Amino acid sequence: MAQPAQDLDALLREAESAIAAADSQQALNEARARFLGKKGSVSAVLRGIGGLDGEARARVGKDVNRVKGAIEAAVTARREGLASSARDRDLAEHRLDVTLPASAPRAGRLHPVSRMEAELCRYFQQLGYDVEDGPEVETDHNNFGALNFPEDHPARDLQDTFFVEGGHVLRTHTSNVQIRAMTGKQPPFRFIAPGRVFRHDLDATHFPMFHQMEAVCVGESVSFADLKGSLCGFARYLFGDDVKMRFRAHYFPFTEPSAEMDVWWQGRWLEIMGSGMIHPRVLANCGIDPERWQGFAFGFSIDRPAMIRFGVPNIRQLFEGDVRILEQL
Ligand code: DAH
């Protein structure tokens, strides 16, 4: 019969090297089972001592317990070793230097045109104007017909219209909201209508999509003097109290009389808006009695004052969405 004590020491060395070789908790569990499990080698030695005499059985029993304890201790030590090296690896991989300066978050902000639009809305709301809205795809009637553009009149082409299927157009101006907002409304009222408009046009100051604001005021005794006063006040608000301005007689189908307004800006006259007394036929087209009510209207680009305010020389820079440029505005 083999010497159990020698067997046990060999077993212990075998177990220790298996435990040392285990490179994961899973491998370690398997190594432990191989020696200490029910079908493990140490259990087999234990089963074998039944045939020994009393003294030998006690000696070998003690030896088995010593070896079992040693293997158990080696397993525990290895288990801790594996856990801490996994932790070390984790820490090394996700090293965090809390003394580094934080990077500043990149905050979003409103587009210059949105800011200008919001500011102009506030200006007119303080004067008692409501804010009205209208669609960008519009009927020919609301964009032209009801605004007194004659059928087949070249004025429709003058505005470089984008035509859409089904007889619709991309609105060429925010004046379409005059028709939408005035129809079914009883004067007196005043409102503005900001929004996108579209025309076939492209150079340093024109873009196929741009922004306008329309202003309308209708009442019982609204006069051209009221229009002039409103425009002068608005130009002073935009360009400063001592801005030089002038009115030029002009033609719009939807106003009579009509005028364009210029301001003296950086050494030249800059046209900033169209205006006039709302044509009686336009009022009538909206169900408003022109014998009783009169009103003025004006319309202007929101982009132009935004370009001046934010120092943008080319209108494309407003709309191409280049973050490097927008961040400087
Ligand atoms: N709709 C005109 C345009 O886009 C601007 C305009 C002129 C609006 C006179 C008005 C107005 O309300 O009275 O060129």
Boltz pocket constraint, residues with backbone or C-beta under 6 A from the ligand:
constraints:
  - pocket:
      binder: B
      contacts: [[A, 172], [A, 173], [A, 174], [A, 175], [A, 214], [A, 215], [A, 252], [A, 254], [A, 255], [A, 259], [A, 273], [A, 274], [A, 275], [A, 276], [A, 277], [A, 296], [A, 297], [A, 298], [A, 299], [A, 300]]
      max_distance: 6.0
